[in-house]
Amino acid sequence: MLDVLGLEPDDERVYRALLGRPDSTATVLSDLLALAQAQVDRCLSRLVAWGLVIRSADEQFTAAPPAMALGALISQHRDGLRAAEHALVTFAEQHRAATTASGIVDLIEVVTGVDAIRHRYLQVQQAARTQVRAFITAPFIALPPEENTAEPMALDRGVQFRAVLDRAVLAEPGIIHDAIDSLRNGVQLRVADQLPMKLMLADAELGLVPLATTQTGEPGAVLLHRSGLLDAMDTLFETVWRTANPLALSSDEEAEAGVELETEGPTAIDQRILALLLAGVTDATAATQLGLSPRTLHRRLRRLMDLAGVRTRMQLGGHAVRHGWAEPPLPRQT
């Protein structure tokens, strides 16, 4: 736990032992922790130097009060991080000034291979200070949404996330669950009928654009630094964002969470419900396949009947076929 402050695991073990056994000798601690006395001596020397442990004249050791000792150590690290943040601003300005006069080769970096793209994908999010924007399309080659560990860390730093999902992504296994988690964490999501590419932008400084596979069969991407091309990607995202449909968190009377497109027509889940029912699947089977309760399925059907202006399931089926509401059911994942 205290490794973030520079303590080794054995240092922390010795300090914790002293919290419950003040005025202990190195020999007592060695026996208690089953550590070599030479190792305990090294730990005690470091802890004394950090002010976490007090040494008496007769070589007995006592833990300093945590609120005082650890608080001071935490403050030192916090001050160091603030200094690093100030240095980051200075370095960023120097880099921006240098790249202003750079050639095109310096502004575009080609990234090849799944591992390299995944690394850059995480790095771009880690570099963001104010906002991350993304186009999300299927298939997920380098980093599926559930493996994106950089997103929650950036959100904790106060970074704003906005993402546009290609409508086809909503049919990917597990994507609805991931979308619910993202919405709950404050991510803003919208859905577009079709996106032109995958894209991730960090502030106005970096952009990652995954491309088709290379001649060697490996996936490729380009990392864009601040440039006119990155400005064009910025404009493209904002244009698509304005016309995309917001995705919102909803819940029914059973408190089952879900996501809804804020539109006047059927959602992707509604279309799958209609497709299954038109194929002759029973309500219970359709609900099971889609991970819904029967009550949720019936609620959605009532809403669809209201939208269609019909009173019976048969009339709803006819309306769905005439207006293209139903899509072919997806094959079950095995």
N, C-alpha and C positions, 0 to 999 in steps of 0.2 A: 504493500500500500504506500509506503514512504519512499519507494524507489524514484518517484518523480522529484523528490527533494535531494536526490543524490545518494541516498543510503543503500547499502548492500543488504540483501536478505538477512545475513547473519548480524549485521548492525542492528536491524530492526528487532531481531529475536532477542539480542542482549538488552536492548532498551526496554522492550516489553517485560522481560524478566525482572529488570530492576524496578519497574513501576510497582510490582507486587512484593519485591524483596529488597527494600532499601538497605544500605550499609552492607552490601555483599562484597566479598572478595572475588578476584578473578578465578581462584580455585573453586569456590562455591558455584560460580556461574558455569564453569567448565563442566563440573559434574552434573549440574541441573540441566544443561542444554545438550550434553553429550558432544561437546565440541573440544577440540584440542586447545590446551591453555594458550598456546602461541596465537591461535586464531582469535580467542577471546581477548587477549592482550591487544591485538591489532584493532579489534572492534572498539574496545574501550578507549584506545588512544584517539581514534577518529571521533567518537562520540564526545569525548572531553573537548577536543579541538572545536567541534561545532557548538559547544555549549549545551549539549543535551544531557550530559552526565557530569556530576561533580565528584572530584577525587579528594579524599581526605588524606591527612598526613600519614595515617597508618595503612594506606593502600586499600581503603574501603571505598565503594562506589555507590552513589545514589542518583537516581534519575531526577533531572531538573523538572520543575512543574511543566507539563506539556503546553498549557496555554501560553506560558511565557517563552519556553525554549522553541517549540515547534512554530509558534506564532511568529517569532522573529525570523526563523528560517524560511517560512512561507513568504513573509514580507520581502526578504532578500530576493527570492526567486521571482516574486511578482514585479519587483522593481527592475530585475534583469529582463523580464519579458517586455515590460514597457519600453525599455531602452532598445530592445531588439525590434519592436514595432516601429519606433521612430527611425531606426536604421533602415528598416524595410522601405519606408516611404522615400528616404533619401536614395537608396539603391534603385528603387523603381523609377524615380525621376531620372537618375543617371542612365538607366537602361533605355528609357523612353527617348532621351535626347540622343543616345547613340544609335538607336534603331531608326530614328527619323531619317538619318542620312544613309541607312544601310541599303544594300541591294536586295533584290527580290529573293535571292537565295537565303539571306539571313532572316527573312520574314516568314518563310514557309519551311516547315520541317516535315519531312516524309517519315511516317511511322509504319513499320511493317511487322506483322505477326500478332497473334492474339494477346500474348503476354505483354508486349510493348504497348499495344493499344489500351489494354486494361490499366496499365501503370499510368499512362498519360490521362486517361479518363478520370482516375482518382486524383491525380495531381492538379488537373484543371479546377476541380471543385475545391481542393485544399488551398489553392492560390486565391480563390475568390474572397473579396472583402465585403462586398455589398450585395451582389446578386448573382445567381446562376440561372441561365435560361437554356432550355433543351427542346429539341424535337425528338420524340421517341417513336421508333418504328420497329416492326418485327422483320426478320428474326433477331434475337439477342445473341450476338456472336461473341463479343469480348466480355461483357459484364451484364448478367441478368439483373433486373431491378432489385431482387431480394438480396443480392450480394453487394450492393452499392453502399459500403460502409462509410464512405465519405459524406453522404448526404446528411445523416443525422448529426455528424460532428460539425458540419458547416451550419446547420440549423441552430445548433447550440451556440455557435459564435454570433448568431444574429443575421446570418446571410439569408436573403430572400430567395426562394425557389419558385420559378414559373416553368411549367412544362406543357407542351402540346403533344397529345397522343394521336397517332394515326388511328382511325376508327378500327382498322383490322386488329390492332393490338388488344382491344378489349376482348377478343376471342382467345387470347393466349392463356394457357393454364396458369392459375394463380394470380393473374394480373389484377383482378378485382380486389382481392385481399390486399395486394401491395398498394393499390390506389387508395383504399380505405385508410391504411396506415399512414400514407403520405398526407392525405387530406387532414387527418387528425393531428399530424405534426406541423401543420401550417403551410404545406406546399399548395400552391395554386395550380390546378389542372384544367386544361381545356382539351376538346377533341375536334379534330379536323377530318373531313372525309378522306383526304389523302395528303400526305406530306411529301415534299420533293426529295428529302434526304434526312439522314440522321445528323444531329448537330448539338453541340454543347458550347455555351459561351460563359466565360467568367468575367464579370464586369464588362469593360470595353477593352480588355487587355489580351485575352486569349480566346481562341476558338478551336474546337476539335471537330473535324468533319470526317467520319468514317466513309470509306469508299468501297467499291466492289473489290473482289479478290484480284490479286496481282497475277502476272503470268506464271508465277511459281505455285499458284494455288493458295497462297496465304492472304488473309485480309489485310487491307491497307487503310491508312488514314493520313490526313494532313493536319498539322498543328499550325494555326495561324497566329502570328503576333500582330500587334497593333499596326494597321495598314488600311488602305482603301478597301481591300478585299474583305477585311474583318468588319469594316463599317457597313459594307453591303450585306453581310450575314446578319448584322444587328438590325438593319432595316427590314430584311426578309422576315426575321422572327417577329418583329413588332407588327408587321402587316398581317401575317398569318394569325397571330395572337388576337388581333382585333376582330377577325371574322370567325374564329373558332367558337364552338359551343362550350360554355362553362360546365365543368363536372363538379357536382356538389354531393356532400355527404347527406344521406337520408336514412331514416329508420322508421319501421312501421310500429304498429301497436304492440308487437312482441319484442320490441327493442332489438330487432335484427338489423344490423347495419348494412348499408349498401351504397352504391353510387348511382346517381341519376344525371342524365344529360338534361340540362335546363332547356328543353325544346318542347314544341307542341306535338311532336310526333312520337312514335314508339322508339324506345331505347334499344340498344343492341341486345340486351337480355330479353326485352319484350319480343323482339324478332325471333329469337331462338325459341321462346315459349310457343309462339304461333307456329313456327316450323315443325316443332315436335308434335303439337296437337293436330295439325293438318296431316301429319304422317300417321295419325292413328294412335299415338302414344297416350296412355291414360294420364290424368292429372297427377296421380301419385308418382308415376314413373318419371314424368317430366320434372316434377319438383325435386326428386332425388337426383336426377342427372345434373340439374342446374344448381344444386346446393341450396334450394329454397324450401321453406315450409309450405304446406298446402295453403295455409292462410295467406301467405305472401303471394303465391301464385294466383289465387283467386282475386286478391286485391288488385294485382296488375291487370288481370283480365277485365275486371270491372272498369278500371281506368281506360283500357283500350276500347271497350264498348262505348264509353262516354265520348272518347275522341272520335270514334267512327260514327256516332249517332245511331247506333243500332241497339236492339233489345235482346237478341239471342246469340248464342255461340255460333249457330249456323250462319247468321247474317254477318257476324264478325269475320268468320272464315272467308266468306265471299268478298267482303271489303278488303281483307288482307291480301288476297290473291290479285284483285283488280288494281290495288294501289301499291303493290310491291312491298308490302310490310313484312312478309315472311321471307326469311333466308333459309337455305338448306341447313339442316341441323349438323353441327360439327360431330365428327366421329369421336367416340369416347376414348380417353387416354388410357393406355394400358401399360 
